């Protein structure tokens, strides 16, 4: 994997912050939409902002994982951590009984981990990435 240019790095970081601001704004506004079309539009905007954060965070974490030679499992965990922590905390700290946004964040955690692992290690299949490490031996070959 070659080193990305400074322009690409700045673009990914800027995309992360813009998408994170949009996702935070969409998550915190109260929503009382009357029609199904309005609700569907809000859901699509929420998923689009979450997808932008997911991809940019996956690209940042994949770059760090390749630079520090992390395993594919650790790369998946770092990619998923950004969404998993707020997704689990959403029902606890939010006053609304409906935790749908938290469930969306938890499902995005899985996708963010997959994106991060595939950007860091594109040559590995899913089975190879999740395989356990080989057992320890006294006499290596």
Buried (B, 14 or more C-beta within 10 A) or exposed (E): EEEEEEEEBEBBEEBBEBBBEBBEEBBEEEBEEEEEEEEEEBBEBBBBBBBBBBBBBBBBBBBBBBEEEBBBBBBBBBBBBBBBEBBEEBBEEBEEEEBEBBEBBBBBBBBBBBBBBBBBBEEBEEEEBEEEEEEEEEEEE
